[in-house]
């Protein structure tokens, strides 16, 4: 299942294994830009070829616009040239999303992740108009993020087909959980499709997805790299082995508390982050909340790589 020339053009911008990066904070709640640069470097050394900055897991809804722009710039400075930097620019306000796209361009981002406008629940014509306006505002390549569980509405398949005709709409991060609909998009468009649900990465790879934008890859990027590379090589036996090795880790990060909280807690315990601070309305996980996360991690033989490369159990 080799990657076509069209797909290679997409992966040159969005990579194949990407972490939706958490935003580190200092003890007083400020964005810790120095730690963000170190985290970006760490994630790239673990096998990520792209990073999403200020997405949902990056607590984008509690970041100020200037903080986001400065984060984009800091991560570009840290890993630009070694990995692609994808700026989370999407909001539920079209003109605000356009403003964030311009800021991403100014900061040197390679592409942008634009989520379905959430809370407003627009019609499909409104969804189409929203993305079209953003696409026309800059030349920055777009990965659309379809996540009905957060946005409140899905992007219908016909709408996605129409959006694929826009010159700089190149990719889809799919968190719809509807493999039949996603398969139709893959079959009828040139969009590069990425799994937006860690647990469904292998099923989506099997029908032609290019990769994953992951939360769990904070702590297990080498396994996602192994699975994705094996699937692209047509070695689904090896891909399945990685999938099953990942299963308890994905369950740990994604099933009990918000992914940002779980990822930060595990990274801090492994010595990768100095703390697990989040911004309200998220709250740092208590020991009680962490118990099922750690129990799931204990089911796996996987050891979180430290900053020095050695492994450490949380």
N, C-alpha and C positions, 0 to 999 in steps of 0.2 A: 504494500500500500504506500508507494513512494509519493512524495509531494510534487505536485505539478508546478510548472513555471508560474502560473497565476497564484497558487498557494504560497510559493516561495517569496513572491513579492509581498504577500501579506505578512508572512513570518519575518521578513526583513524589517518590518515596522513593529509588529506586536509580539515577536518571539513565539515560543511554543510552551514554555513553562514560566509562568509569572506568578509572583506573590502579590496579593492585595495588601500592601504594607501597612502595618500599624504605625501610628504617629506617637513617638515617645514624648513624654512630658517630664519636666523637672518636678521636684517635690512641691513647688509652689503653683504648679498647674500650667506653667509656660511651656510652649513647644521647645523641645530639646533638639535643636538643629544639629549639634555636634554628634549626638547619639543617633539621630536619623541617618547621618552620613555613614557612621560606622555600621549601622544595621543594614543599610543598602549594600555596602561592600560585603558584609557577611553573607547576605542572601545571594548575591551574585557568585561568590566563591562556592556556594552550596549547589549551584546548578541552574539558577534562574537566569534566563536571557532577557527578561523584561520585568519591570516593576510598575505596579499601579500605585500612584501616590495620591492620597486624599480621596480614596474611595470609601465605601461604607465602613470597612474594617479600619480605615484610617480616621474614623470618627469625623468625617467631612461635615456633618451637620452641626458640629460644635466648634468648627474652625472658622476664624475670620478670613475674609478674602485675601488680605495681605499675608496672613500666615500660610495660606495655601500656596500663593505665588512663591513665597520664600522657601517653602518645602520643595516645590517643583525644582527651583533653582539649586537648592542644596543637594538634592539627589542627582540632578544632572551633573553637578560638579564632582560628585563622589564616584559615579559609575558610568557617566557618559562615555561612549566609545567602547565600553565593555558590555553594556546591556541597554536596552531601550527603556525610556522613561515615559510612562503613559500617565497623563494628568487626569485626575477625576474632576471634570468640569461641569457635570450635569447637575441641574437643580430642577425644581418644579416651576421655575419662572424663566421663560424663554430669553428675555433680554439679559437676565442675570447670567444664564448659561453662556450666552454670547460674550459677555464681559469676561467670564472665567476662561473662555477659549482664547481670547486675546491675551490674557495674562499668561496662559500656558505657552503661547507662542513666544512671548517676551522672555519667559524663563528658559526657553530652549528645549521644551518637551518634544518628543518624537511623535506622539499621538495623543488622543484624548479618549477617555471612557465617558460616555454620555448615557445616563440612566433614563428610563421612561419617566416622564414627569409624574411625580408621586402626589398623593393626597387629593389633587384636583379631579382625578378620574375623567380626563377628557375623552371625547369620542375618538375613533380611529382617524378621522380627518384632522382633529386637533393634534394627535400624536404625529401624524405625517407632517403637518405644518410646523410643529415644534422642531423636529429633527432637520427638516429642510432649511429652516431659517438659520440654524446653527451651522449646517454644512455650507451654506452660502456665505457665512460671515468670515471664514478663514479657509486656508488650504490645509489646515491641520487634519491629518487622517483621523477618522472616527471609528471607534468600536462601540456599537450600540449595546446597551445593557438591558436585557429583558428579564425582569424579576417581579412577576405579579404579586408574590407574597409581600413585598415591601411597597411596590408602587400602587397596588390596589387594582390594577388592570393588566391584562396581557397585551403584547403587540401581536395582532392577528397576522397569520402567515401572509395573506395578501398584502397587508401593509408593509411587512418586511420585504417582500418581493419588490414593491414599489420603491422602498427606501434604498434597495441595493442598486438602483439605477443612478443614484447620486454619486458623482465622481469620487468624492473623498469618504464615502461610507464604505468601508472595506471589510469590517468584521462585526461579529455578533458574540457577545458574552451571554450564553444561554443558561438561565436559571429558572426555566419554566417547568421543567420536569415532565415535558411532553415530547418523548423521543420521536414519535410519529410526525409531529409538526416540525420538529427540528430537522428530521430527515428530508422533509419536503423542501425546506429552505436550502439545505445542502445540495439537493438534487436539481433545484431550479434557479439557483443564483450562483454568483462567483464569490459570495461572502465567505471569508474565513470564519469558521465557527469555533468557539472556545467554550469549554465547560465552565459554568458558573456555579456548579454544585459538585463539590469535591468527590462525593460518593458515586456520582454518575460519570466521572471522567472516562473510565474505560468503555462503558457502553457507548458514549458519544464518540470516542476515538474509533470505535469499531464501525461506525456508520459514516466516518469521514471528517470528524472534527479535527482541528489542527493541534489543539492543546488545551490548556487550562489556565484560568485565573483563579488562584487558590488562596485560601486562608491557612489550611493545614500545611502548606509548603513553607510557612515560617519555620516549622520544626522538622519537616521531612521532605525538603526539596529534592534530595538525591533519589528518593523513591519515586517521586513524580517524574523526574528526569528519566529514570530507568524505564518506567512504564510507558511514557510517551515515546521515547526513542525505540523501544521494542515494538510498539504498535506501528510506528512509521516504517519499521523494517519488515513488518508482516509477521513478527514473532509473537503471536498472541499467547503462547504458552508462557513465555517470559513476562509478558505484560500482565497476565492473570496472576502470576506469582507475586509481582509487585503490588497489584491491586489488593490481594488478600493480606499481604504484609501491612499495607496501609490501612486496612479496614478499622482496626481498633484505634488507630491514631486519628483517623478522620472522625470517628465516633467521639473520641475524647474532646476534640477541638470544636466540633460542630453541633453536638447534641444536647448539651446541658446548660450552658450559659452563652451569652453572645460571643462570637468568634474573637472579637478584639480583646475581650477580657481573658478568654482562655489562652490565646496566643501570647499575650503579654505575661500572664502568670507563668506559663511554661518556659518562656524565654528568660524571664528573670530568675527562675529557679535553676536554669542551666547556665546562668552567668553571662548571657548574651545581652540582656538589658539590665540597667541598674535598679529598676523598679517596675512595678506593674500598674502604674498610675493611669487612670482614665478620667475623662471629664463627665460630669453629670449631664444627662440623667444616668449614664453608666456609673457603676460604683465598683471599686476594686473587689474582686471575688473574696469571699470569706473562706475559711477552712472548710466549713460545711458545704459551701457551693463548689469548692474545688475537689471535694472527695470523689464524686463520680468521674470527674475528669482524670484524676490521678489513677483511679481504679481501672479505667479503660486503657490508659497508657501502660499500666502494669501488665495488661494482657498481651502486649506486643513485645517482641524482642528488639524493637527499634530503640536506639539511643540517640538523643538529640545532640548533634555536633556542637561543641563549644566554639568560642571565638578562635581557639588555637587549633581546632580541627579534631581534638579528641572528643569522645562521646561521653554523655552524662545523662543518667536517668533523672527525671524530675523528682 
